[in-house]
Amino acid sequence: MSIQRIRNGRTRKRGAVLTAAALLGTATAAAGPAAGATAAPNPPAPTSAAPTTPDCSAAYRITQKLDGGTTWRMCWRYDTDAGLTLDRVTYQPPGAAAPIKVLDSARLAQIHVPYDDGGAEYDDLTGAGFGWGLQNLKPAECPGGAITTVKVAEVGDVKGLCTTTRARGHAYRMASDGGSKVWQAQAKDLLVYTVNKVGWYEYITEWRFTADGTIGANVGATGSLSPVDYNATDGRGWPLGKGARGYATSHAHNVFWKLDFGLDGSTKDRIEQFDSTVTAPPAGGGGPTVKTKRTVVTKELAGDAKNMRWWRVVSGTGKNADGHARSYEIVPGHTDTHAGRGFTKHDVYFTQSRACEKFASNNIGGCAAGAGDSVDKWVNGETLTKPSVWVNIGFHHIARDEDQQPMPVHWQGFQLAPRDVTAMNPLTPADLASQNGQPDLGS
């Protein structure tokens, strides 16, 4: 892969963020169920309730009302290192008087690709031209949606941003214990995605927004295995084609995302960690017990996923109708944690927000000398008053015959699940709305 990356790559420059001023000439497709989008100016001062319309011009604004009445709103911009960035993400459940602010900003923070033989290692965002590799999308790649033109520095106009909706099956189902009544709903999600080409790999950066308030962040790798890496004769590869000789070199894709929340428009979010411990069954009979402990994370943390451990980001100001603090739980997907570098050893990082701390490795944010250029160096005991959240999901790619040709998409990612954002399921049918906290027996 190294030869192609050098041929296709550009001399790395400090990332050029395409702001609203730079994108005034950008065209937006008007057709389809999902509206166009906008590049974001500086964020407004925090408020207790998010404005109904995100603070960005209509050309760079995404607004979508989903089946069931949920509305998502956000702004977008494009960065020649980070690619697609979403700002001011709000969620308005059906019946809510105003949107709920969820995220100030969300984007990729690195795709780190080390090869098993130690001979090659890449930072695809800040070292291999990720942002410049934005691909033109055909209508068939954005079924039922709108393709927006993005102006990419040094490249020009690229029809590269898809916003669409997609069916995902049941949102819920519940059968009555008596009679034949069944409550069920089929759901559609809002999808926002781009495709960026780096060497022979193509990365689909996908954000998914559901009617129940969940956000999914996923990267899908596809394209082609690198033909110059069909040389793994030392056992660090997999035989492809005729015979038993090891060819395609195994490698990792360590994908990082950076999230800045601002729940309810506040800067006073806090991080909490939960750990559950299961006892052995008592000798005299009975079942095992489970005890769950909550720990407020007050200092910067490099966190490791363990069985029955999870984290949530809690609003410092907002509460739902039951008086419970709103929060979002971080739900990692399957990950292969790569221990080869300090910044890949951990699954999540919570750092005090700094404008210069932009990328999880090979950071080009302009931090002061000695600050370190990777996220692990920024976990140094500071008190968390305005946390940034970094999520690391790894995939150890041992190639297979089916990876050629072209390579099927392999996905890695995580979800942000609402926890107490609303008092009940936001899609609760009207005839079940009275059962908050005390479901009727036999319903």
N, C-alpha and C positions, 0 to 999 in steps of 0.2 A: 504493500500500500504506500510505502514511503515515496517511491518514484512518482506515482500518480499525484500524490498530495503536493509534491514539489512542483510538478508541471502545472497542476490546476490552481495551486495556491497563489496568493499575492504576498508581497512584502507586508508583514503585519504593521498596521498603523493603529494609533489610538482610535477606539471605536467612535464612529460618527452616529450620534443619535438623531434620527429624523423626527424633529419636533413639528408642531403645527405650522410654524413659520416655513420650515423647509418642505412641507408637504402640501402647500396650498394648491399646487398644480395636480395633485393626485386625483384620479377619477375613481368613482365608486359605482359598482354595478347595482342597479336598482331593483332587479327582479328577484324573486324567490321569497321564502317565508322569513328569512332573517335579514334584518336591515344592515346597512353599511356601518362604518366605524370611524373613530377619530383619534388623532394624535393629541396627547394631553399637554396643556400648559402646566404651570406650577400649581400644586394642589391648593385648594382653598383652606382657610383655617378650620380646624375640627369643629364639628357641631354635634349636637345630641342626635339629630336625625339627618340622614343623607338627603340631598336635594333630589327632586323627582327626576331631573335630567342631569346626567354627568356633565362636569364642567369641561367640555371640549366641543369643538365645532361638529356640525352634523355629519361631515364627510368622514369623520374618524370615530363615530359613535356606533355602538352595537346595542340595539334594544330588541328584545324578543319576549313575547308573551307565549307561554307554553300551554298545552292542554291542561285544564284544571285551574288556570288563572294565574299561575306564578309568572312574574316578569323579572328578567335579568337585564341589567344595564351595565355598560362598561365603556371605556375608551381604549383605543389601541394606538400603538406607535411601533416603529421598526428601528432596530439598532443593528449596525453592521457587524457587531460582535455577538450580541445576545440574540439577535433575530426578533421574533414577535414578543412584545411586552404588552400586558393588559394592566390598565390603571383604573382606579375608582370603581371597583366591581361592587355592585349592589344587588340585593336580592329582595324582592317584594312578594311575600306570600299572598295568596288570594284573600281578599277582604282586608288586608293591611292598609292603613291610611297613608303610609309613606314607605319608601324603600329602607332597607337595613344595610348600612355600609358593612362590607365584609373585608375587602382587600384594598389597600392603597396601591399595591403593585405586585405583579406576579410574572415571573419569566424564568427561562433557563439560566443557569449560572455556570455551567461547564458540561462538556462531554469529554471525559478523560479516557483515552484508549491506549492502555499499555499491552504490549504483546508478550506472550508467555516466554519467549526466548530471550527477553531483555534487550533485543536489538532495536526496538522501535517503541516510541511512546509519544502520544499526541494529545494536545489540548485543542479539540476541534473548534471551540468557539473563539478563543483568543489567539490561537496559533496556526489555524489551518483554513481560514477564510470562510467560516460557516455562514456569516451574514451575507456575504457576496454571492453565495450559492443558492439564493432563493430561486425556486423554479416556477415557471409559468404553469398554471393549472388549466386543464381542459374542462369544459362543462361536465363531462362524464365523471370527473374526479370530485365534483361538488354537487352531487345529485340533489335537485330540488332547491338549491341554494343560490347565493350570490358570490361572485368572484370579484374581489376588490383589487384595483391596481395599486401597487406599492412603488414609490420612487426610491430606488436603492442607490446610494452614493457610488459613483464611478461605474455603475452598471446601467442605470436608467430605469424605465418603467417596466415592472414585472407584474403580470396578472397572478398574484401569488397568495392572496388571503381568501380563504373560503369561510363563509358563515352559512350554516344550514341546520336543519333539524333532522333527527333520525329516530325511528321507533326503537324501543328497547324492551318491549314486552310489558309484563305486569308491573304496575306501580304498587299495587296491593291487591289482596284477595282475602275475604273472610266470609265463611258460610255460617248462616244462623244455626244455632244448636237445635232450634225447633222450627219446623216449617222449611220452605224451600228458598228463602231469601238468600241471595249472594251479593255481597258488596265487592266490586272489583273495578279496576280502571287500568287501561292500557296507557303507557307513557311515551312521550317523545322528549328527547334531550336536545339542547342547543349545543352544536359543535362549532368550534372556531379553530382553524388549523392552517398551517403552512407546510411546505416541503422544501428542505435545504439539502443541497448536494455537496458532499465533502469527499474528494477522491471518488472511489467507486460506490461509497455508501450514500444512501439518501435517507434523511431523517424527517419523519412526520412529527411535527410538534403540535399536539392536540390538547385542547382544553374542552372539557365537557361539563355542561351545567344542567342539572336535573330539576324537575318540578318540585321535589321535596327539599331543595336547598343544598344538595350535595354538589361539590366541585371535584372533577377528576382531572388530573394532570398526567399525560402519557406521552412518551416518545416511542415511535415505532421505527425500527431500523430495517431498511430494505435496500434494493439496488443490486449490488453484485459483490461477491468475494473478490478481493484483490488478486489479480492474476500473477503479480510479482511475488506473492507470498505463498505460492504453491511449492514450497521448498523445505517443509518441516521434517527433515530426515532424522531429527534427534528425539523423536517421540513426543514433541510438543505440538502435535497437529493430528489431523484425522485423514485417513486415506479417502480421496475422492477420485472417481474414475476407475479404470481397470487396475487391478492389482492391489497389493497390501502396503505399498510404500506410503508413509505419512506425507501429506502434501500441505493442505491449508493450515497455516499457523494459527493456533488458538490465541485468543485475546479477550480483553474485558471491555465492556462499555459501562463506565461509571458516570451516570447522569445525575447532575445536581440541578435543583431548582432553588430560587431565592424568593421568599414571600415576606411582604411587609403588610400586616393586617390592618390595624386601625378600626377594629370592630366598633360599630355605632358612631364612627367618626372621632373616636377618642384615641389619644396617644398613650393611654394608661393600661394597655393590655398586659396581662401577666401569663406566665407559663406554669402549668401544673403537670406533674408526673404521677401516674398511678401504677402501683405494683400489687398484684394479687398472689397470695401464697396459699397453696393447697396442702392440708395436713393428710397424714395417713389415716385410714379408718381406725377408730378406737378399738382396742383389743376386746372390749366387752360387747361389741356389736354397734351397729349404726353406720352412718355414712361419713365420709371425709367432710371437713369444713373448709371454707375459703374466707380469708380475711384480706380486705383491700385497703391499702394505705395510700393516702394522698400526700404528695410532697410539693410545696410551692417552690418553684425554681427561681431563686432570687439572684443568682450569679450566672454568668455565662457558662454554658455546658456543652460538652461533646457527648451526645447520648448514644447508647447502644440498645438496639431492639432486643428484648428478651421475651420469653414466654410470659403472657399475661402482663405485659407492660405496655402502656400507651401514654400519649401526651395530648394536652389540649391547650388552645389559646383562649383565654377568658377575657371578655370585655370588662374594662374598668368602670363602665358607666351603665351599659344597657342591660335590661332585664326583660324577660318575657312576661306574659299576662299572669303567670303563676308566681311571679316575683323571684324567679331563678335567674342567675347570671347567664347571659348568652355566651356561648363558646363554640369553637370548632375543633373537632378531634382530628388529629393527623393519623391517617390509616395507611401505612405503607403496604405496597404490593410486595410480591416475592422479590428478594434481593440476594445477590451473591456479594457479600462484603469482601472487598479486596484489601488485603493488609499491607500491600507493597509500599504505600505512601502514607504519610501522616494524615493527609486530608481525606483519604479513602478508608480509613480504619473505622470510622464511626458512621452511624446511620442518620442522625440528625445533629444539627448544631443550632444553638440559640446564642446569638451574639448581640451586643449592644449596637444599635444601628449607627452606621458610619457611611457618609456619602461616598467615600473612596473605596469601600469594601464591596466590590461589585461581582467578582468572579471567584469561584471556589478554589481554583488553582490558576497559576499564571495570570494573577490579577493585574489588570492594567488600569486600575481606577485612580492612580496617582497618590497613593498613600505615602506618608512620610518615610524617609529612609529608616530601616530597621523595623518597620511594622510587619514585615513578612508578606509573602505574596500568595498565601493560601489560607483557607478558612480555619484550619486547625491552629494557626498562629494567632488568630484573633480571639481565641478562647483563653483569656488570661486573668479571669477573676473579677472583671468589672461587674458592677451591679446592673441588673437588667431593669431599666426604666422605660426603654422603647426597643423591644426585642425585634431582631430580624430572625427569620426561620429559614434554615437551609436543610433540604431533604436530599439524601444520597441514596439512589437505587441502582444497584449494580447487576450486570448480566455477564456471566462468563461464557463467551461464545466459542464453543467447540463445534466446528462446522460439521455438516452432515451432507450426504448426497443430495438431499432435497433442497439444500441451499442454493443450488444452481439449476437453471438459470432463467429468469431472475430469482432473487432470494425472497422467499415469503417474509412478510412483515413479522418481526418479533418485537413485542411490546414490553415496556417496563414503566412503572409509574406508581402513583399513590392517589388517595382521595382525601378531601377535606369534608368531614361529615358534620352536619349541624348537630349540636348537643344542647338542648334547651333554648334554641333560637326561637322556637314557637312553643306554645303551651301544649299543643297536640300535633299530630300529623297534619301538616298544612293542607293536605288533600282530603281530610276527614269529611265524609258525607254529612249533610245537614242533619239527618236523622240519627247520627251517632255523636253529635257534637256535645250532648249533655253528659257524656260518659267520661269526662276528664277526671282522672285520678281514682275513679271507681266504676270500672266497666260493669254494666248490668249482667247479672248471671243469666245465662241462657240466651244472650243476644245473638 
